[in-house]
Amino acid sequence: MFSQSSTFLEQVSVGDIIVSGTTPKAPHGFLRKVVSKSQEENKIIIQTTQAKLTEAIQQGSVLVSRSLTPADTTSFTIEKGLIVHQVPDDGFNLTINTILFDGDGNRNTTNDQIRASGSISFNLTFNFEYAIKNHNVESLVFKVSAIESKSLTVSTEVQFLNASKKFPIARWKFKPIVIFIGYVPIVITPTITLYLGLDGNLSLSMEAGYDARNSYGGFILSKWAMEQN
């Protein structure tokens, strides 16, 4: 809703695609299609709906490779009840001395517990490839690679749990990553969850996509997981 006209508003027509980068009021940006334009008294009203990248771009591609560090995160959360510390550094470094599972909820009885202690370190590399041709998605590749080291011990006397059981340890949410195809920005918001298995193996699960309230890109990148031994 606009209180007065402008050269830009005069040029806006139904069917146009309006894009914006990230701003304080639109932290995930937006990609919108104009569905109506009207005037009430002195106000100009433009109604929009969510658009797709393929509506805004006829042809284009992008290739980005970069590292992800703790400085790129907006939050670091630990699963409730666990004792985990993040060591300040350029990489992701954790010290763990915690009870992963307690059958009766009483920490004084240890024969029903699964305990983990030690340290975990890993670095993350982010790779993104996206190509559109004739308003159709030609390719989409999203990878995050991890180089990991650990000195970790998992001990238990519990016999009834499945050996493949995994426990979430910690979660990192990252700042929006803005990538441009021509003049159109794509905003990716990754979240990484670290899991620890009964066998001592680690899993990194990553989700990436867009905020549906400020949807911006017209796609959701699928979840993925990888195992580190």
Secondary structure, DSSP 8 states (H G I E B T S, - for coil): -BSS--HHHHH--TT-EEEE--BTTBTT-EEEEEEEEEEETTEEEEEEEE--HHHH-SEEEEEEEEEE-GGGEEEEEE-TT--EEE--SSSEEEEEEEEEEESSS-TT--TTEEEEEEEEEEEEEEEEEEEEETTEEEEEEEEEEEEEEEEEEEEE---SS-TT-EEEEEEEEE--EEEEETTEEEEEEEEEEEEEETTS-EEEEEEEE--GGG--SS--EEEEEEEE-
